[in-house]
């Protein structure tokens, strides 16, 4: 199945884009999408940070199941005072 991974600023893929389609096995989860090489490289600089995940604009946890055609958004958790 194919899902779209969307990164929100300051996260970006190596080519500068904020969207990538990734191919995953049926029954894959948000966590599986996070383990794809493009996503791992994009998140490396912020590895210790906390992330928020959304599946088709609905907040979910890493164990949320994905379906073909869905979008997974990865958002760096806002910090500050």
N, C-alpha and C positions, 0 to 999 in steps of 0.2 A: 504494500500500500504506500501511497505517497502523501506526506503531510508537508505543510509549509511551516518553517520556523521563522518567526519574526523577532528581531532583536530591537530593543529600545535603547536610545542614547543613554550612556556613552558606548554601549556594546555595538560592535560592527563585525561583519565577516572580513576575512583577509582582503577581499577585493573592494572593500568599502561599502558593500551593499548591506541592507538591513533585512532582506528576505532571502531564504534559500529553500528549495524543495529537497526533502530527504526521503529516501526509500527505506521503509521499515517493514518488518515481518508482521503479518496479521496478529492482532492481540497485543501489539506494542503499547508501551506506556510513555508518559512524558519523560520519565527517567531514561528510557531507551533513546528517545530523540536527543536528550542531553549528551549521550555517549557517542554520538556520531562525530567523526573527525572535524568537520567544519565547525560544529558548535563547541567542541572541546577547546579548539584553538581560540575561538572568539571569546570564551569566558576565562581563559587562563590568567589574564592580568587581574581579574577580579575574583579569583578562586575563593578567597576567604570571606567574600561578601555574602549577603543574604539575597536570595532571589524570590521574586513573585512569579508564578506561572499562571497563564490563562489558556484555556482551550476554547476557541471560538468566543472570546471576550468574557468568559466565565472563569473566575479564579478557581484553581484546582491544585491538588498536591501532586508530588512527583509520581505517585502510583496510579494516577488517573489513566484509564484506557483511552486510546486514540482510535479514530476511524479514518478511513481513506478520505482525503480531501479536507481534513480539518486543519486549522491553523493553531500552532502553539506559540504563544508570545512569552518572551523571557524579559523580565523587567528587573533592573537592579533596584533593590529596596531603597527608598529614600532615607537619607540620614541627615542629621543636623539638628539645630535647635530652633 
